[in-house]
Amino acid sequence: MHQFHLPDMTCGHCAGTVNQTLKFIDPACEVQVDLARHTVRVKSQEAREALAEALSEAGYPPAASTA
Ligand SMILES: [Cu+2]
């Protein structure tokens, strides 16, 4: 289970993009978005770095802290 803090994920459209981005990297992953906290939990076998890089490229760079 990975958790990312995405400060730029602010609305439903962002959440959709984040979801699509993660599913593109790992179609089998489970994604749980918390818009209020700007966080996303990802259940995936993929390396954290691979997911973080894809999110950054999609315009949602994860913040250093995951809290
Ligand atoms: Cu948005």
PDB file of the backbone (N, CA, C, O) and the ligand in Angstrom, with CONECT records:
HET     CU  A 101       1
ATOM      1  N   MET A   1       0.846  -1.204   0.000  1.00  0.00           N
ATOM      2  CA  MET A   1       0.000   0.000   0.000  1.00  0.00           C
ATOM      3  C   MET A   1       0.875   1.246   0.000  1.00  0.00           C
ATOM      4  O   MET A   1       1.723   1.426   0.874  1.00  0.00           O
ATOM      5  N   HIS A   2       0.657   2.101  -0.993  1.00  0.00           N
ATOM      6  CA  HIS A   2       1.380   3.371  -1.050  1.00  0.00           C
ATOM      7  C   HIS A   2       0.407   4.496  -0.748  1.00  0.00           C
ATOM      8  O   HIS A   2      -0.776   4.414  -1.077  1.00  0.00           O
ATOM      9  N   GLN A   3       0.911   5.537  -0.125  1.00  0.00           N
ATOM     10  CA  GLN A   3       0.088   6.727   0.056  1.00  0.00           C
ATOM     11  C   GLN A   3       0.871   7.937  -0.405  1.00  0.00           C
ATOM     12  O   GLN A   3       2.044   8.112  -0.074  1.00  0.00           O
ATOM     13  N   PHE A   4       0.182   8.779  -1.187  1.00  0.00           N
ATOM     14  CA  PHE A   4       0.823   9.989  -1.698  1.00  0.00           C
ATOM     15  C   PHE A   4       0.016  11.207  -1.291  1.00  0.00           C
ATOM     16  O   PHE A   4      -1.214  11.167  -1.252  1.00  0.00           O
ATOM     17  N   HIS A   5       0.715  12.284  -0.991  1.00  0.00           N
ATOM     18  CA  HIS A   5       0.068  13.568  -0.756  1.00  0.00           C
ATOM     19  C   HIS A   5       0.231  14.378  -2.029  1.00  0.00           C
ATOM     20  O   HIS A   5       1.347  14.708  -2.428  1.00  0.00           O
ATOM     21  N   LEU A   6      -0.898  14.697  -2.668  1.00  0.00           N
ATOM     22  CA  LEU A   6      -0.885  15.430  -3.930  1.00  0.00           C
ATOM     23  C   LEU A   6      -1.564  16.778  -3.730  1.00  0.00           C
ATOM     24  O   LEU A   6      -2.780  16.888  -3.887  1.00  0.00           O
ATOM     25  N   PRO A   7      -0.784  17.815  -3.381  1.00  0.00           N
ATOM     26  CA  PRO A   7      -1.371  19.130  -3.077  1.00  0.00           C
ATOM     27  C   PRO A   7      -2.170  19.708  -4.239  1.00  0.00           C
ATOM     28  O   PRO A   7      -3.112  20.471  -4.022  1.00  0.00           O
ATOM     29  N   ASP A   8      -1.800  19.350  -5.482  1.00  0.00           N
ATOM     30  CA  ASP A   8      -2.462  19.929  -6.655  1.00  0.00           C
ATOM     31  C   ASP A   8      -3.736  19.194  -7.051  1.00  0.00           C
ATOM     32  O   ASP A   8      -4.418  19.605  -7.990  1.00  0.00           O
ATOM     33  N   MET A   9      -4.063  18.127  -6.357  1.00  0.00           N
ATOM     34  CA  MET A   9      -5.298  17.395  -6.653  1.00  0.00           C
ATOM     35  C   MET A   9      -6.437  18.026  -5.854  1.00  0.00           C
ATOM     36  O   MET A   9      -6.608  17.773  -4.661  1.00  0.00           O
ATOM     37  N   THR A  10      -7.216  18.865  -6.566  1.00  0.00           N
ATOM     38  CA  THR A  10      -8.172  19.705  -5.830  1.00  0.00           C
ATOM     39  C   THR A  10      -9.639  19.483  -6.184  1.00  0.00           C
ATOM     40  O   THR A  10     -10.517  20.005  -5.497  1.00  0.00           O
ATOM     41  N   CYS A  11      -9.927  18.721  -7.240  1.00  0.00           N
ATOM     42  CA  CYS A  11     -11.338  18.541  -7.591  1.00  0.00           C
ATOM     43  C   CYS A  11     -11.559  17.159  -8.201  1.00  0.00           C
ATOM     44  O   CYS A  11     -10.630  16.364  -8.346  1.00  0.00           O
ATOM     45  N   GLY A  12     -12.798  16.905  -8.546  1.00  0.00           N
ATOM     46  CA  GLY A  12     -13.139  15.599  -9.085  1.00  0.00           C
ATOM     47  C   GLY A  12     -12.428  15.285 -10.381  1.00  0.00           C
ATOM     48  O   GLY A  12     -12.102  14.132 -10.665  1.00  0.00           O
ATOM     49  N   HIS A  13     -12.189  16.328 -11.169  1.00  0.00           N
ATOM     50  CA  HIS A  13     -11.476  16.119 -12.428  1.00  0.00           C
ATOM     51  C   HIS A  13     -10.039  15.679 -12.169  1.00  0.00           C
ATOM     52  O   HIS A  13      -9.533  14.759 -12.812  1.00  0.00           O
ATOM     53  N   CYS A  14      -9.400  16.341 -11.230  1.00  0.00           N
ATOM     54  CA  CYS A  14      -8.037  15.952 -10.832  1.00  0.00           C
ATOM     55  C   CYS A  14      -8.030  14.502 -10.352  1.00  0.00           C
ATOM     56  O   CYS A  14      -7.168  13.711 -10.734  1.00  0.00           O
ATOM     57  N   ALA A  15      -8.992  14.176  -9.521  1.00  0.00           N
ATOM     58  CA  ALA A  15      -9.064  12.825  -8.968  1.00  0.00           C
ATOM     59  C   ALA A  15      -9.187  11.798 -10.085  1.00  0.00           C
ATOM     60  O   ALA A  15      -8.600  10.717 -10.020  1.00  0.00           O
ATOM     61  N   GLY A  16      -9.970  12.154 -11.123  1.00  0.00           N
ATOM     62  CA  GLY A  16     -10.134  11.264 -12.255  1.00  0.00           C
ATOM     63  C   GLY A  16      -8.836  11.061 -13.009  1.00  0.00           C
ATOM     64  O   GLY A  16      -8.508   9.950 -13.425  1.00  0.00           O
ATOM     65  N   THR A  17      -8.099  12.152 -13.178  1.00  0.00           N
ATOM     66  CA  THR A  17      -6.818  12.081 -13.880  1.00  0.00           C
ATOM     67  C   THR A  17      -5.823  11.244 -13.082  1.00  0.00           C
ATOM     68  O   THR A  17      -5.108  10.411 -13.639  1.00  0.00           O
ATOM     69  N   VAL A  18      -5.787  11.470 -11.793  1.00  0.00           N
ATOM     70  CA  VAL A  18      -4.891  10.713 -10.907  1.00  0.00           C
ATOM     71  C   VAL A  18      -5.229   9.225 -10.988  1.00  0.00           C
ATOM     72  O   VAL A  18      -4.339   8.381 -11.099  1.00  0.00           O
ATOM     73  N   ASN A  19      -6.509   8.920 -10.932  1.00  0.00           N
ATOM     74  CA  ASN A  19      -6.967   7.536 -11.006  1.00  0.00           C
ATOM     75  C   ASN A  19      -6.527   6.889 -12.328  1.00  0.00           C
ATOM     76  O   ASN A  19      -5.996   5.778 -12.339  1.00  0.00           O
ATOM     77  N   GLN A  20      -6.754   7.597 -13.434  1.00  0.00           N
ATOM     78  CA  GLN A  20      -6.382   7.080 -14.759  1.00  0.00           C
ATOM     79  C   GLN A  20      -4.878   6.857 -14.872  1.00  0.00           C
ATOM     80  O   GLN A  20      -4.418   5.858 -15.426  1.00  0.00           O
ATOM     81  N   THR A  21      -4.128   7.814 -14.333  1.00  0.00           N
ATOM     82  CA  THR A  21      -2.667   7.729 -14.391  1.00  0.00           C
ATOM     83  C   THR A  21      -2.166   6.487 -13.672  1.00  0.00           C
ATOM     84  O   THR A  21      -1.302   5.769 -14.175  1.00  0.00           O
ATOM     85  N   LEU A  22      -2.714   6.244 -12.499  1.00  0.00           N
ATOM     86  CA  LEU A  22      -2.282   5.085 -11.707  1.00  0.00           C
ATOM     87  C   LEU A  22      -2.695   3.779 -12.383  1.00  0.00           C
ATOM     88  O   LEU A  22      -1.940   2.807 -12.395  1.00  0.00           O
ATOM     89  N   LYS A  23      -3.910   3.773 -12.948  1.00  0.00           N
ATOM     90  CA  LYS A  23      -4.401   2.561 -13.620  1.00  0.00           C
ATOM     91  C   LYS A  23      -3.611   2.271 -14.899  1.00  0.00           C
ATOM     92  O   LYS A  23      -3.502   1.125 -15.335  1.00  0.00           O
ATOM     93  N   PHE A  24      -3.067   3.332 -15.484  1.00  0.00           N
ATOM     94  CA  PHE A  24      -2.262   3.151 -16.685  1.00  0.00           C
ATOM     95  C   PHE A  24      -0.964   2.425 -16.329  1.00  0.00           C
ATOM     96  O   PHE A  24      -0.499   1.567 -17.081  1.00  0.00           O
ATOM     97  N   ILE A  25      -0.392   2.770 -15.195  1.00  0.00           N
ATOM     98  CA  ILE A  25       0.844   2.131 -14.742  1.00  0.00           C
ATOM     99  C   ILE A  25       0.559   0.705 -14.272  1.00  0.00           C
ATOM    100  O   ILE A  25       1.313  -0.221 -14.570  1.00  0.00           O
ATOM    101  N   ASP A  26      -0.521   0.548 -13.545  1.00  0.00           N
ATOM    102  CA  ASP A  26      -0.876  -0.772 -13.010  1.00  0.00           C
ATOM    103  C   ASP A  26      -2.393  -0.958 -13.083  1.00  0.00           C
ATOM    104  O   ASP A  26      -3.118  -0.534 -12.183  1.00  0.00           O
ATOM    105  N   PRO A  27      -2.872  -1.598 -14.165  1.00  0.00           N
ATOM    106  CA  PRO A  27      -4.316  -1.755 -14.362  1.00  0.00           C
ATOM    107  C   PRO A  27      -5.000  -2.490 -13.211  1.00  0.00           C
ATOM    108  O   PRO A  27      -6.209  -2.359 -13.020  1.00  0.00           O
ATOM    109  N   ALA A  28      -4.235  -3.256 -12.452  1.00  0.00           N
ATOM    110  CA  ALA A  28      -4.838  -4.044 -11.370  1.00  0.00           C
ATOM    111  C   ALA A  28      -4.856  -3.311 -10.032  1.00  0.00           C
ATOM    112  O   ALA A  28      -5.341  -3.838  -9.031  1.00  0.00           O
ATOM    113  N   CYS A  29      -4.325  -2.091 -10.025  1.00  0.00           N
ATOM    114  CA  CYS A  29      -4.207  -1.406  -8.734  1.00  0.00           C
ATOM    115  C   CYS A  29      -5.570  -0.946  -8.211  1.00  0.00           C
ATOM    116  O   CYS A  29      -6.516  -0.740  -8.971  1.00  0.00           O
ATOM    117  N   GLU A  30      -5.633  -0.793  -6.891  1.00  0.00           N
ATOM    118  CA  GLU A  30      -6.825  -0.236  -6.257  1.00  0.00           C
ATOM    119  C   GLU A  30      -6.495   1.169  -5.793  1.00  0.00           C
ATOM    120  O   GLU A  30      -5.510   1.393  -5.089  1.00  0.00           O
ATOM    121  N   VAL A  31      -7.338   2.116  -6.200  1.00  0.00           N
ATOM    122  CA  VAL A  31      -7.076   3.526  -5.910  1.00  0.00           C
ATOM    123  C   VAL A  31      -8.164   4.084  -5.005  1.00  0.00           C
ATOM    124  O   VAL A  31      -9.356   3.891  -5.244  1.00  0.00           O
ATOM    125  N   GLN A  32      -7.731   4.774  -3.971  1.00  0.00           N
ATOM    126  CA  GLN A  32      -8.652   5.392  -3.030  1.00  0.00           C
ATOM    127  C   GLN A  32      -8.254   6.858  -2.869  1.00  0.00           C
ATOM    128  O   GLN A  32      -7.207   7.173  -2.304  1.00  0.00           O
ATOM    129  N   VAL A  33      -9.105   7.745  -3.375  1.00  0.00           N
ATOM    130  CA  VAL A  33      -8.786   9.175  -3.332  1.00  0.00           C
ATOM    131  C   VAL A  33      -9.493   9.839  -2.156  1.00  0.00           C
ATOM    132  O   VAL A  33     -10.672   9.593  -1.903  1.00  0.00           O
ATOM    133  N   ASP A  34      -8.757  10.677  -1.447  1.00  0.00           N
ATOM    134  CA  ASP A  34      -9.348  11.514  -0.400  1.00  0.00           C
ATOM    135  C   ASP A  34      -9.115  12.965  -0.818  1.00  0.00           C
ATOM    136  O   ASP A  34      -8.066  13.550  -0.548  1.00  0.00           O
ATOM    137  N   LEU A  35     -10.129  13.527  -1.488  1.00  0.00           N
ATOM    138  CA  LEU A  35      -9.981  14.882  -2.030  1.00  0.00           C
ATOM    139  C   LEU A  35      -9.775  15.919  -0.940  1.00  0.00           C
ATOM    140  O   LEU A  35      -8.974  16.839  -1.107  1.00  0.00           O
ATOM    141  N   ALA A  36     -10.481  15.786   0.164  1.00  0.00           N
ATOM    142  CA  ALA A  36     -10.393  16.769   1.238  1.00  0.00           C
ATOM    143  C   ALA A  36      -8.971  16.878   1.776  1.00  0.00           C
ATOM    144  O   ALA A  36      -8.508  17.964   2.124  1.00  0.00           O
ATOM    145  N   ARG A  37      -8.291  15.748   1.838  1.00  0.00           N
ATOM    146  CA  ARG A  37      -6.920  15.739   2.361  1.00  0.00           C
ATOM    147  C   ARG A  37      -5.872  15.759   1.256  1.00  0.00           C
ATOM    148  O   ARG A  37      -4.674  15.778   1.539  1.00  0.00           O
ATOM    149  N   HIS A  38      -6.313  15.753   0.000  1.00  0.00           N
ATOM    150  CA  HIS A  38      -5.398  15.727  -1.143  1.00  0.00           C
ATOM    151  C   HIS A  38      -4.469  14.516  -1.076  1.00  0.00           C
ATOM    152  O   HIS A  38      -3.284  14.611  -1.395  1.00  0.00           O
ATOM    153  N   THR A  39      -5.005  13.413  -0.670  1.00  0.00           N
ATOM    154  CA  THR A  39      -4.182  12.206  -0.603  1.00  0.00           C
ATOM    155  C   THR A  39      -4.804  11.103  -1.455  1.00  0.00           C
ATOM    156  O   THR A  39      -6.005  11.094  -1.726  1.00  0.00           O
ATOM    157  N   VAL A  40      -3.948  10.182  -1.864  1.00  0.00           N
ATOM    158  CA  VAL A  40      -4.424   9.016  -2.583  1.00  0.00           C
ATOM    159  C   VAL A  40      -3.700   7.787  -2.042  1.00  0.00           C
ATOM    160  O   VAL A  40      -2.483   7.793  -1.855  1.00  0.00           O
ATOM    161  N   ARG A  41      -4.476   6.736  -1.798  1.00  0.00           N
ATOM    162  CA  ARG A  41      -3.906   5.469  -1.378  1.00  0.00           C
ATOM    163  C   ARG A  41      -3.959   4.525  -2.564  1.00  0.00           C
ATOM    164  O   ARG A  41      -4.969   4.440  -3.262  1.00  0.00           O
ATOM    165  N   VAL A  42      -2.874   3.827  -2.780  1.00  0.00           N
ATOM    166  CA  VAL A  42      -2.778   2.941  -3.927  1.00  0.00           C
ATOM    167  C   VAL A  42      -2.339   1.558  -3.465  1.00  0.00           C
ATOM    168  O   VAL A  42      -1.278   1.394  -2.862  1.00  0.00           O
ATOM    169  N   LYS A  43      -3.175   0.569  -3.761  1.00  0.00           N
ATOM    170  CA  LYS A  43      -2.808  -0.804  -3.470  1.00  0.00           C
ATOM    171  C   LYS A  43      -2.249  -1.380  -4.759  1.00  0.00           C
ATOM    172  O   LYS A  43      -2.996  -1.669  -5.693  1.00  0.00           O
ATOM    173  N   SER A  44      -0.933  -1.545  -4.806  1.00  0.00           N
ATOM    174  CA  SER A  44      -0.280  -1.960  -6.044  1.00  0.00           C
ATOM    175  C   SER A  44       1.053  -2.622  -5.745  1.00  0.00           C
ATOM    176  O   SER A  44       1.694  -2.345  -4.731  1.00  0.00           O
ATOM    177  N   GLN A  45       1.457  -3.510  -6.657  1.00  0.00           N
ATOM    178  CA  GLN A  45       2.757  -4.163  -6.532  1.00  0.00           C
ATOM    179  C   GLN A  45       3.860  -3.288  -7.128  1.00  0.00           C
ATOM    180  O   GLN A  45       5.048  -3.553  -6.945  1.00  0.00           O
ATOM    181  N   GLU A  46       3.447  -2.252  -7.836  1.00  0.00           N
ATOM    182  CA  GLU A  46       4.419  -1.377  -8.483  1.00  0.00           C
ATOM    183  C   GLU A  46       5.286  -0.665  -7.452  1.00  0.00           C
ATOM    184  O   GLU A  46       4.880  -0.429  -6.314  1.00  0.00           O
ATOM    185  N   ALA A  47       6.503  -0.330  -7.898  1.00  0.00           N
ATOM    186  CA  ALA A  47       7.405   0.430  -7.039  1.00  0.00           C
ATOM    187  C   ALA A  47       6.844   1.826  -6.811  1.00  0.00           C
ATOM    188  O   ALA A  47       6.273   2.440  -7.712  1.00  0.00           O
ATOM    189  N   ARG A  48       7.016   2.304  -5.605  1.00  0.00           N
ATOM    190  CA  ARG A  48       6.538   3.632  -5.245  1.00  0.00           C
ATOM    191  C   ARG A  48       7.078   4.701  -6.208  1.00  0.00           C
ATOM    192  O   ARG A  48       6.359   5.621  -6.597  1.00  0.00           O
ATOM    193  N   GLU A  49       8.353   4.560  -6.582  1.00  0.00           N
ATOM    194  CA  GLU A  49       8.988   5.553  -7.457  1.00  0.00           C
ATOM    195  C   GLU A  49       8.296   5.632  -8.812  1.00  0.00           C
ATOM    196  O   GLU A  49       8.115   6.717  -9.364  1.00  0.00           O
ATOM    197  N   ALA A  50       7.906   4.460  -9.349  1.00  0.00           N
ATOM    198  CA  ALA A  50       7.256   4.426 -10.658  1.00  0.00           C
ATOM    199  C   ALA A  50       5.921   5.159 -10.614  1.00  0.00           C
ATOM    200  O   ALA A  50       5.581   5.901 -11.536  1.00  0.00           O
ATOM    201  N   LEU A  51       5.177   4.949  -9.551  1.00  0.00           N
ATOM    202  CA  LEU A  51       3.880   5.619  -9.406  1.00  0.00           C
ATOM    203  C   LEU A  51       4.069   7.117  -9.203  1.00  0.00           C
ATOM    204  O   LEU A  51       3.351   7.927  -9.788  1.00  0.00           O
ATOM    205  N   ALA A  52       5.033   7.472  -8.377  1.00  0.00           N
ATOM    206  CA  ALA A  52       5.294   8.890  -8.085  1.00  0.00           C
ATOM    207  C   ALA A  52       5.708   9.631  -9.353  1.00  0.00           C
ATOM    208  O   ALA A  52       5.293  10.765  -9.592  1.00  0.00           O
ATOM    209  N   GLU A  53       6.539   8.964 -10.163  1.00  0.00           N
ATOM    210  CA  GLU A  53       7.011   9.596 -11.392  1.00  0.00           C
ATOM    211  C   GLU A  53       5.848   9.825 -12.359  1.00  0.00           C
ATOM    212  O   GLU A  53       5.744  10.886 -12.975  1.00  0.00           O
ATOM    213  N   ALA A  54       4.977   8.824 -12.488  1.00  0.00           N
ATOM    214  CA  ALA A  54       3.828   8.953 -13.381  1.00  0.00           C
ATOM    215  C   ALA A  54       2.913  10.082 -12.907  1.00  0.00           C
ATOM    216  O   ALA A  54       2.394  10.845 -13.723  1.00  0.00           O
ATOM    217  N   LEU A  55       2.716  10.189 -11.604  1.00  0.00           N
ATOM    218  CA  LEU A  55       1.866  11.255 -11.062  1.00  0.00           C
ATOM    219  C   LEU A  55       2.476  12.627 -11.349  1.00  0.00           C
ATOM    220  O   LEU A  55       1.765  13.572 -11.691  1.00  0.00           O
ATOM    221  N   SER A  56       3.783  12.724 -11.207  1.00  0.00           N
ATOM    222  CA  SER A  56       4.467  13.987 -11.486  1.00  0.00           C
ATOM    223  C   SER A  56       4.282  14.380 -12.943  1.00  0.00           C
ATOM    224  O   SER A  56       4.000  15.536 -13.258  1.00  0.00           O
ATOM    225  N   GLU A  57       4.446  13.398 -13.832  1.00  0.00           N
ATOM    226  CA  GLU A  57       4.313  13.668 -15.265  1.00  0.00           C
ATOM    227  C   GLU A  57       2.887  14.085 -15.614  1.00  0.00           C
ATOM    228  O   GLU A  57       2.674  14.844 -16.559  1.00  0.00           O
ATOM    229  N   ALA A  58       1.917  13.591 -14.854  1.00  0.00           N
ATOM    230  CA  ALA A  58       0.518  13.932 -15.112  1.00  0.00           C
ATOM    231  C   ALA A  58       0.159  15.295 -14.523  1.00  0.00           C
ATOM    232  O   ALA A  58      -0.952  15.787 -14.717  1.00  0.00           O
ATOM    233  N   GLY A  59       1.106  15.904 -13.802  1.00  0.00           N
ATOM    234  CA  GLY A  59       0.854  17.238 -13.259  1.00  0.00           C
ATOM    235  C   GLY A  59       0.533  17.258 -11.782  1.00  0.00           C
ATOM    236  O   GLY A  59       0.136  18.287 -11.235  1.00  0.00           O
ATOM    237  N   TYR A  60       0.708  16.112 -11.136  1.00  0.00           N
ATOM    238  CA  TYR A  60       0.413  16.024  -9.698  1.00  0.00           C
ATOM    239  C   TYR A  60       1.608  15.466  -8.932  1.00  0.00           C
ATOM    240  O   TYR A  60       1.582  14.330  -8.457  1.00  0.00           O
ATOM    241  N   PRO A  61       2.657  16.281  -8.821  1.00  0.00           N
ATOM    242  CA  PRO A  61       3.854  15.799  -8.109  1.00  0.00           C
ATOM    243  C   PRO A  61       3.542  15.557  -6.630  1.00  0.00           C
ATOM    244  O   PRO A  61       3.015  16.437  -5.950  1.00  0.00           O
ATOM    245  N   PRO A  62       3.864  14.375  -6.147  1.00  0.00           N
ATOM    246  CA  PRO A  62       3.628  14.065  -4.730  1.00  0.00           C
ATOM    247  C   PRO A  62       4.509  14.952  -3.847  1.00  0.00           C
ATOM    248  O   PRO A  62       5.676  15.198  -4.151  1.00  0.00           O
ATOM    249  N   ALA A  63       3.923  15.420  -2.755  1.00  0.00           N
ATOM    250  CA  ALA A  63       4.690  16.206  -1.791  1.00  0.00           C
ATOM    251  C   ALA A  63       5.620  15.273  -1.027  1.00  0.00           C
ATOM    252  O   ALA A  63       5.386  14.068  -0.939  1.00  0.00           O
ATOM    253  N   ALA A  64       6.675  15.855  -0.481  1.00  0.00           N
ATOM    254  CA  ALA A  64       7.679  15.047   0.219  1.00  0.00           C
ATOM    255  C   ALA A  64       7.052  14.250   1.364  1.00  0.00           C
ATOM    256  O   ALA A  64       7.354  13.074   1.569  1.00  0.00           O
ATOM    257  N   SER A  65       6.181  14.917   2.094  1.00  0.00           N
ATOM    258  CA  SER A  65       5.551  14.236   3.219  1.00  0.00           C
ATOM    259  C   SER A  65       4.305  13.506   2.762  1.00  0.00           C
ATOM    260  O   SER A  65       3.540  14.040   1.958  1.00  0.00           O
ATOM    261  N   THR A  66       4.085  12.299   3.254  1.00  0.00           N
ATOM    262  CA  THR A  66       2.908  11.533   2.871  1.00  0.00           C
ATOM    263  C   THR A  66       1.822  11.664   3.935  1.00  0.00           C
ATOM    264  O   THR A  66       0.744  11.086   3.795  1.00  0.00           O
ATOM    265  N   ALA A  67       2.097  12.417   4.992  1.00  0.00           N
ATOM    266  CA  ALA A  67       1.155  12.517   6.098  1.00  0.00           C
ATOM    267  C   ALA A  67      -0.107  13.263   5.683  1.00  0.00           C
ATOM    268  O   ALA A  67      -1.015  13.440   6.496  1.00  0.00           O
TER     269      ALA A  67
HETATM  270 CU    CU A 101      -9.102  19.550 -10.446  1.00  0.00          CU2+
END
